Amino acid sequence: MSKSVRPSYQCSECGWTSPKWVGRCGECQAWGSVAEALMIRAAPRVVRAGAGPVTSAAVPIAEVSVESSAFRSSGVPELDRVLGGGLVPGAAILLAGEPGVGKSTLLLEVAAQTSRYQRRTLYVTGEESASQVRLRADRTGGVHDQLYLAAETDLGAILTHIEQVRPEVVVVDSIQTIGASGLDGVPGGVSQVKEVAAALIRVAKTRNITTIFVGHVTKDGSIAGPRVLEHVVDVVLHFEGDRNSRFRMVRALKNRFGPVDEVGCFELGADGITAVTDPTGLFVENHQSRVPGTCVAVTMEGRRPMLAEVQALVTKSFERPRRTTSGLDFPRVAMVLAVLEQHCRIALGAHDVFVSTVGGARLSEPASDLAVAIALASAATGAPPPQGVVALGEISLAGEVRKVRDLPQRIAEAARLGFRVAVVPVGDRTAQPARRTVDGMTVLEVGDIRGALGALGLIGSRRTPTHESD
């Protein structure tokens, strides 16, 4: 069989290959990570596959027992919500997030809670010493007899610990710090991460051990390492949060045992991390009176409705007008400004416009367009909207208010929290706007943005900056 050697180039961060050298990886966009690697190209040969031994006989799917794979609570209800019910024996879970967001604190809490259920847990740390983890456990109340701690960076040593401790749950913090002896590359490299993950997952499947890996992220927020890591695990979770806020959220990007449209809410404090079952109060101000330039939106985080307040400030500009947003998508805010100018005759071209959310909330859903428009119109006219009003709807370029998903759940959540008026899209475009009552809340159905502002009394004020032709 003839062989030929030709040069190939591979990224040390994600494993991407290229036939020629480039300065920047085409997959993970890392600079200076592409290096030469020799590739031996062999002539193809025919492989004749024959029958071989099987591990177990094939049976009808209805006869497969699921008792050994039943959900078991992690002791953290918000995490159970994201996972679909809890931890599954033999499952491999990858938790990724930015540095300092609280991944280690969350998993130490999970390890402590599972050990309280008399399930032996092994916490392997490759980034800290055992004494450092013990200090954090003392601070967060995570010390328990069934929680074992090991500070290791070698795969063989970790497998020995698993053999000796025989845990039901294993936490590896983090997989990028673990290396396999006898394998080329440094810990965190493509080949090392593949081998470490494959070995630990193989042990998890054969012994029904729930294994949780901590993963690093790149500059753009994607999970570092080879893409195959996300394929071989059962669940991929992303832990996110603003460094200026204590609020954290866990999202499921992949889940073989449950939905991927759930989020878990947490608060990171000095005593550790705690679940936030009703996070709405973090993003809504309690105003004692009507305030111009404010409106509350109801956004959907997965299947959970959450209320967030939008605040706007419009001032006359003496230089070049500025547009500043915080927590909102700037292009959508610019579109709403253009719609207000074109269809509501509210001229803001000579004004500075500032739009922000309360409490560090991030609103990227188009359903928050109507709340942004009402806050901007209220700030421009100086007329406050009615107290206790929420707005739900996507605004089109034609000025129409479009339908949004899960409207009944959003209205029910706003009614539960005491809001009295909801401005929503009209149910049928052929029908006239209507006023109805749902769960004790007045629901105003509007067809366009002008009708919404008119129903709230925000159009027609003397302080409205309009075109000279009006």
C-alpha positions as CSV (number, residue, x, y, z in Angstrom):
1,M,0.0,0.0,0.0
2,S,1.6,3.3,-1.1
3,K,1.7,6.2,1.2
4,S,2.4,9.9,0.7
5,V,3.2,12.6,3.2
6,R,1.8,16.1,2.7
7,P,1.7,19.1,5.1
8,S,-1.6,19.9,6.8
9,Y,-2.4,22.7,9.3
10,Q,-4.5,22.3,12.4
11,C,-5.9,24.7,15.0
12,S,-4.7,23.9,18.6
13,E,-7.8,25.4,20.1
14,C,-10.7,23.7,18.2
15,G,-9.1,21.1,15.9
16,W,-10.0,22.9,12.6
17,T,-7.8,21.8,9.7
18,S,-6.7,23.6,6.6
19,P,-4.6,22.6,3.6
20,K,-2.5,25.8,3.9
21,W,-1.3,28.0,6.8
22,V,-3.5,30.9,7.9
23,G,-3.1,33.3,10.7
24,R,-6.6,33.0,12.0
25,C,-8.6,29.9,12.6
26,G,-11.6,29.7,10.3
27,E,-13.7,27.9,13.0
28,C,-13.0,29.5,16.4
29,Q,-11.5,32.7,15.0
30,A,-8.4,32.4,17.3
31,W,-5.2,34.2,16.1
32,G,-1.9,32.3,15.9
33,S,-3.4,28.9,16.8
34,V,-2.9,27.2,13.4
35,A,0.3,25.1,13.2
36,E,1.7,22.5,10.8
37,A,0.8,18.9,11.3
38,L,2.0,16.1,9.0
39,M,-0.7,14.0,7.3
40,I,0.0,10.5,5.9
41,R,-2.2,9.8,3.0
42,A,-2.6,6.1,2.3
43,A,-4.1,4.5,-0.8
44,P,-7.6,3.3,-0.1
45,R,-8.2,-0.3,0.7
46,V,-11.3,-2.4,0.7
47,V,-12.5,-3.4,4.2
48,R,-14.9,-6.4,4.3
49,A,-16.9,-6.3,7.5
50,G,-18.3,-9.5,8.9
51,A,-20.6,-10.4,11.8
52,G,-19.1,-9.9,15.3
53,P,-20.1,-10.4,18.9
54,V,-22.8,-8.2,20.5
55,T,-22.9,-6.8,24.0
56,S,-26.5,-7.6,24.5
57,A,-29.4,-8.9,22.5
58,A,-31.8,-6.5,20.7
59,V,-35.2,-6.4,22.4
60,P,-38.4,-4.5,21.6
61,I,-38.2,-0.9,22.8
62,A,-41.3,-1.4,25.0
63,E,-39.5,-4.0,27.0
64,V,-36.5,-1.8,27.9
65,S,-36.5,-0.8,31.6
66,V,-36.2,2.8,32.4
67,E,-36.1,2.5,36.2
68,S,-32.3,2.8,36.3
69,S,-32.4,6.0,34.3
70,A,-35.1,7.8,36.3
71,F,-34.5,11.5,37.3
72,R,-33.0,12.1,40.6
73,S,-33.1,15.6,42.2
74,S,-29.9,17.6,42.3
75,G,-31.1,19.4,45.3
76,V,-31.2,22.7,43.4
77,P,-34.8,23.1,42.0
78,E,-33.9,25.7,39.4
79,L,-31.3,23.4,37.9
80,D,-33.7,20.5,38.0
81,R,-36.1,22.7,36.0
82,V,-33.6,23.2,33.2
83,L,-32.5,19.6,33.2
84,G,-36.1,18.4,32.7
85,G,-36.5,16.9,36.2
86,G,-33.1,16.3,37.7
87,L,-29.9,14.3,37.2
88,V,-30.1,11.1,35.1
89,P,-27.7,8.3,36.2
90,G,-25.0,7.8,33.5
91,A,-25.6,11.2,32.0
92,A,-22.7,13.4,30.9
93,I,-23.5,17.1,31.4
94,L,-21.3,20.0,30.2
95,L,-21.6,23.4,32.0
96,A,-19.9,26.3,30.3
97,G,-19.7,30.0,31.1
98,E,-17.4,33.0,31.3
99,P,-14.7,33.2,34.0
100,G,-16.1,34.4,37.3
101,V,-19.8,33.9,36.5
102,G,-20.1,31.3,39.3
103,K,-19.8,27.8,37.7
104,S,-17.7,26.3,40.4
105,T,-19.9,27.8,43.1
106,L,-23.0,26.3,41.5
107,L,-21.6,22.9,41.0
108,L,-20.2,22.8,44.6
109,E,-23.7,23.6,45.7
110,V,-25.0,20.7,43.5
111,A,-22.4,18.4,44.9
112,A,-23.3,19.3,48.5
113,Q,-27.0,18.9,48.0
114,T,-26.7,15.5,46.3
115,S,-24.5,14.3,49.1
116,R,-27.2,15.2,51.6
117,Y,-29.5,12.8,49.7
118,Q,-27.0,10.1,50.8
119,R,-25.6,9.9,47.3
120,R,-21.8,9.7,47.4
121,T,-20.3,12.6,45.3
122,L,-16.8,13.1,44.0
123,Y,-15.7,16.7,43.3
124,V,-12.5,16.8,41.2
125,T,-10.8,20.2,41.0
126,G,-8.0,20.9,38.5
127,E,-8.0,24.7,38.9
128,E,-7.8,25.0,42.7
129,S,-6.2,23.3,45.6
130,A,-8.3,21.1,47.9
131,S,-7.9,23.7,50.7
132,Q,-9.2,26.5,48.5
133,V,-12.3,24.5,47.7
134,R,-12.8,23.6,51.4
135,L,-12.7,27.4,52.2
136,R,-15.5,28.0,49.7
137,A,-17.5,25.0,51.0
138,D,-17.2,26.4,54.6
139,R,-18.5,29.8,53.4
140,T,-21.4,28.3,51.4
141,G,-22.3,25.5,53.8
142,G,-21.2,22.7,51.5
143,V,-19.4,20.4,53.9
144,H,-20.8,16.9,54.1
145,D,-19.5,13.4,54.9
146,Q,-20.7,12.0,51.6
147,L,-18.9,14.7,49.6
148,Y,-15.4,13.6,48.6
149,L,-12.8,16.1,47.2
150,A,-9.8,15.4,45.0
151,A,-7.3,17.9,43.5
152,E,-6.0,16.1,40.4
153,T,-5.1,17.0,36.8
154,D,-4.2,13.5,35.5
155,L,-6.9,11.3,33.9
156,G,-5.4,8.1,35.4
157,A,-5.5,9.5,38.9
158,I,-9.2,10.5,38.5
159,L,-10.2,7.1,37.3
160,T,-8.4,5.6,40.3
161,H,-10.4,8.0,42.6
162,I,-13.7,6.9,40.9
163,E,-12.7,3.2,41.5
164,Q,-12.0,3.8,45.2
165,V,-14.8,6.2,46.1
166,R,-17.5,4.6,43.8
167,P,-19.6,7.8,43.6
168,E,-23.0,8.3,42.1
169,V,-22.1,11.8,40.9
170,V,-18.8,13.1,39.7
171,V,-18.0,16.8,39.1
172,V,-14.9,17.6,37.0
173,D,-13.8,21.3,37.3
174,S,-12.7,21.8,34.6
175,I,-12.1,19.4,31.7
176,Q,-9.6,21.7,30.0
177,T,-7.2,21.2,33.0
178,I,-7.2,17.4,32.9
179,G,-4.6,15.6,30.8
180,A,-3.9,12.0,29.8
181,S,-0.4,10.7,30.1
182,G,1.1,9.1,27.1
183,L,-0.9,11.4,24.7
184,D,0.6,14.2,22.7
185,G,-0.5,17.7,23.4
186,V,-1.1,19.8,26.5
187,P,-4.2,19.7,28.7
188,G,-6.9,21.7,27.0
189,G,-5.7,20.8,23.5
190,V,-7.9,19.1,21.0
191,S,-6.5,15.5,21.4
192,Q,-6.4,15.8,25.2
193,V,-10.0,17.0,25.6
194,K,-11.3,14.3,23.3
195,E,-9.5,11.5,25.1
196,V,-10.3,12.8,28.6
197,A,-14.0,13.3,27.7
198,A,-14.3,9.9,26.0
199,A,-12.7,8.0,28.9
200,L,-14.8,9.7,31.6
201,I,-18.0,9.3,29.6
202,R,-17.3,5.6,29.0
203,V,-16.9,5.1,32.8
204,A,-20.1,7.1,33.4
205,K,-22.2,5.0,31.0
206,T,-20.9,1.6,32.2
207,R,-21.3,2.5,35.9
208,N,-24.4,4.7,35.8
209,I,-22.5,7.7,37.2
210,T,-23.8,11.2,36.6
211,T,-20.8,13.2,35.4
212,I,-20.7,17.0,35.2
213,F,-17.9,18.8,33.3
214,V,-17.0,22.4,33.6
215,G,-16.1,23.9,30.2
216,H,-14.3,27.1,29.3
217,V,-15.6,29.6,26.7
218,T,-13.8,31.6,24.0
219,K,-13.8,35.3,23.5
220,D,-17.0,35.2,21.4
221,G,-18.8,33.1,24.1
222,S,-18.7,29.8,22.4
223,I,-17.5,26.6,24.2
224,A,-13.8,26.1,23.9
225,G,-12.3,22.9,22.6
226,P,-13.3,20.6,19.8
227,R,-16.9,20.6,18.7
228,V,-17.1,16.9,19.2
229,L,-17.2,17.6,23.0
230,E,-20.7,19.0,22.6
231,H,-21.8,16.0,20.5
232,V,-20.7,13.3,22.9
233,V,-22.3,14.7,26.1
234,D,-26.0,14.4,26.8
235,V,-26.7,17.9,28.1
236,V,-25.0,21.2,27.3
237,L,-25.8,24.1,29.7
238,H,-24.7,27.7,29.4
239,F,-24.2,29.8,32.6
240,E,-24.5,33.5,31.9
241,G,-24.8,36.7,33.8
242,D,-23.6,40.3,34.0
243,R,-20.6,41.0,36.2
244,N,-22.3,44.2,37.4
245,S,-25.3,42.2,38.6
246,R,-25.8,39.3,41.0
247,F,-28.4,37.7,38.7
248,R,-27.4,34.6,36.9
249,M,-29.3,32.3,34.4
250,V,-28.7,28.7,33.2
251,R,-29.9,27.8,29.7
252,A,-30.0,24.4,28.1
253,L,-28.5,24.4,24.6
254,K,-28.8,20.7,24.3
255,N,-30.8,18.2,26.4
256,R,-31.5,14.6,25.5
257,F,-33.7,14.1,28.6
258,G,-35.9,17.2,28.5
259,P,-36.8,20.5,26.8
260,V,-34.2,23.1,25.7
261,D,-36.6,26.1,26.2
262,E,-36.2,26.3,30.0
263,V,-34.1,28.7,32.1
264,G,-33.0,28.6,35.7
265,C,-32.5,31.8,37.7
266,F,-30.0,32.3,40.5
267,E,-28.5,35.0,42.6
268,L,-24.8,35.0,43.4
269,G,-24.0,36.4,46.8
270,A,-21.4,36.3,49.5
271,D,-22.9,33.1,51.0
272,G,-23.0,31.2,47.7
273,I,-25.6,30.9,45.1
274,T,-29.3,30.7,45.7
275,A,-32.3,30.0,43.5
276,V,-34.6,32.9,42.4
277,T,-38.0,31.4,41.8
278,D,-39.6,34.8,41.0
279,P,-37.0,37.1,39.4
280,T,-39.5,39.7,38.1
281,G,-38.9,42.0,41.1
282,L,-35.3,42.4,40.1
283,F,-36.2,44.1,36.8
284,V,-39.2,46.3,37.8
285,E,-39.1,49.5,39.8
286,N,-41.8,50.2,42.4
287,H,-42.9,53.7,41.4
288,Q,-45.2,55.4,43.9
289,S,-46.7,57.6,41.2
290,R,-46.9,57.8,37.4
291,V,-43.5,58.5,35.8
292,P,-43.0,59.6,32.2
293,G,-40.7,57.5,30.0
294,T,-41.4,54.1,31.6
295,C,-43.2,51.0,30.5
296,V,-43.1,47.4,31.5
297,A,-42.6,44.6,28.9
298,V,-43.3,40.9,29.4
299,T,-40.6,38.7,27.8
300,M,-40.4,34.9,27.6
301,E,-37.2,33.3,28.9
302,G,-37.7,29.8,27.6
303,R,-41.2,28.9,28.9
304,R,-41.0,31.3,31.8
305,P,-42.7,34.8,31.5
306,M,-40.6,37.6,33.1
307,L,-41.4,41.2,33.5
308,A,-38.8,43.9,32.8
309,E,-39.2,47.7,32.9
310,V,-38.0,49.9,30.0
311,Q,-37.0,53.4,30.8
312,A,-36.4,56.2,28.2
313,L,-35.1,59.7,28.4
314,V,-35.4,62.3,25.5
315,T,-33.6,65.6,25.8
316,K,-32.9,68.3,23.3
317,S,-29.4,68.0,21.7
318,F,-27.1,70.9,21.3
319,E,-24.6,69.0,19.2
320,R,-24.9,65.8,17.2
321,P,-27.9,63.8,18.5
322,R,-26.9,60.6,20.4
323,R,-28.6,57.3,20.6
324,T,-27.7,55.2,23.6
325,T,-29.1,51.8,24.7
326,S,-28.4,49.5,27.6
327,G,-29.9,46.0,27.8
328,L,-31.7,46.4,24.5
329,D,-30.9,45.6,20.8
330,F,-29.7,48.9,19.3
331,P,-31.0,48.2,15.7
332,R,-34.5,47.4,17.0
333,V,-34.6,50.6,19.1
334,A,-33.5,52.6,16.0
335,M,-36.3,51.0,14.0
336,V,-38.8,51.9,16.7
337,L,-37.6,55.5,16.6
338,A,-38.1,55.6,12.8
339,V,-41.6,54.1,13.1
340,L,-42.5,56.8,15.7
341,E,-41.2,59.5,13.4
342,Q,-43.0,58.2,10.3
343,H,-46.3,57.0,11.6
344,C,-46.9,58.9,14.8
345,R,-45.3,62.2,13.7
346,I,-43.1,62.4,16.8
347,A,-39.9,64.1,15.7
348,L,-36.9,63.0,17.6
349,G,-34.1,63.8,15.1
350,A,-32.9,66.8,17.1
351,H,-33.0,65.0,20.5
352,D,-30.7,62.8,22.5
353,V,-32.4,59.5,23.2
354,F,-31.4,57.2,26.0
355,V,-33.1,53.8,26.5
356,S,-32.3,51.3,29.2
357,T,-33.7,48.4,31.2
358,V,-33.8,48.1,35.0
359,G,-31.6,45.7,36.9
360,G,-29.4,44.7,34.0
361,A,-32.1,42.8,32.2
362,R,-31.5,42.0,28.5
363,L,-34.5,42.3,26.1
364,S,-33.8,40.9,22.7
365,E,-37.2,39.5,21.9
366,P,-39.3,41.5,19.4
367,A,-42.3,41.3,21.7
368,S,-40.7,44.2,23.7
369,D,-41.0,46.6,20.8
370,L,-44.3,48.1,21.9
371,A,-43.0,48.7,25.5
372,V,-40.0,50.5,24.0
373,A,-42.2,52.6,21.8
374,I,-44.5,53.6,24.6
375,A,-41.6,54.6,26.9
376,L,-40.1,56.7,24.1
377,A,-43.4,58.4,23.3
378,S,-44.0,59.1,26.9
379,A,-40.5,60.6,27.4
380,A,-41.0,62.7,24.3
381,T,-44.4,64.1,25.3
382,G,-43.8,64.3,29.0
383,A,-47.1,62.5,29.6
384,P,-46.8,59.4,31.8
385,P,-48.6,56.2,30.8
386,P,-51.3,54.9,33.1
387,Q,-50.0,53.3,36.3
388,G,-49.8,49.5,36.2
389,V,-49.7,49.1,32.4
390,V,-47.7,46.4,30.5
391,A,-47.2,46.3,26.7
392,L,-46.8,43.2,24.5
393,G,-46.3,43.3,20.8
394,E,-43.8,43.4,17.9
395,I,-43.8,46.6,15.7
396,S,-43.5,46.3,12.0
397,L,-42.0,48.9,9.6
398,A,-45.6,49.7,8.6
399,G,-46.5,50.6,12.1
400,E,-48.6,47.6,12.8
401,V,-48.5,45.7,16.1
402,R,-48.0,42.1,15.4
403,K,-48.9,39.0,17.5
404,V,-46.5,37.4,19.9
405,R,-46.3,33.9,21.2
406,D,-47.6,32.7,24.5
407,L,-49.8,35.8,25.0
408,P,-52.1,34.2,27.6
409,Q,-49.2,33.2,29.8
410,R,-47.7,36.7,29.6
411,I,-51.1,38.3,30.5
412,A,-51.6,35.8,33.4
413,E,-48.1,36.6,34.8
414,A,-48.7,40.4,34.7
415,A,-52.1,39.9,36.3
416,R,-50.6,37.8,39.1
417,L,-48.1,40.6,39.9
418,G,-50.8,43.2,40.2
419,F,-50.7,45.0,36.9
420,R,-54.1,46.4,35.8
421,V,-53.8,47.3,32.1
422,A,-52.2,45.3,29.2
423,V,-51.8,46.7,25.7
424,V,-51.7,43.7,23.3
425,P,-52.0,43.1,19.5
426,V,-55.5,42.7,18.2
427,G,-56.5,39.0,17.8
428,D,-57.9,39.2,14.3
429,R,-56.7,41.8,11.8
430,T,-60.2,42.1,10.3
431,A,-61.7,42.8,13.7
432,Q,-61.9,46.2,15.3
433,P,-59.7,47.0,18.4
434,A,-61.5,46.0,21.5
435,R,-61.4,46.3,25.3
436,R,-61.9,43.2,27.4
437,T,-61.2,41.9,30.9
438,V,-58.9,38.9,31.6
439,D,-58.1,37.7,35.2
440,G,-59.3,41.1,36.5
441,M,-57.0,43.0,34.1
442,T,-58.1,45.3,31.4
443,V,-56.8,44.2,28.0
444,L,-56.6,46.8,25.2
445,E,-56.3,45.3,21.8
446,V,-54.7,47.6,19.2
447,G,-53.8,47.2,15.6
448,D,-51.0,49.7,15.1
449,I,-48.7,51.9,17.1
450,R,-50.7,55.0,16.7
451,G,-53.8,53.3,18.1
452,A,-51.7,52.1,21.1
453,L,-50.4,55.6,21.9
454,G,-53.9,57.1,21.4
455,A,-55.4,54.5,23.8
456,L,-52.9,55.5,26.5
457,G,-53.3,59.2,25.9
458,L,-49.8,59.8,24.7
459,I,-50.7,61.5,21.4
460,G,-52.1,65.0,21.3
461,S,-50.1,66.5,24.2
462,R,-48.9,70.0,23.7
463,R,-45.4,69.0,24.6
464,T,-45.3,66.5,21.8
465,P,-42.3,67.4,19.5
466,T,-43.9,67.1,16.0
467,H,-43.1,68.1,12.4
468,E,-43.6,71.7,11.5
469,S,-46.2,70.6,8.9
470,D,-48.5,69.2,11.7
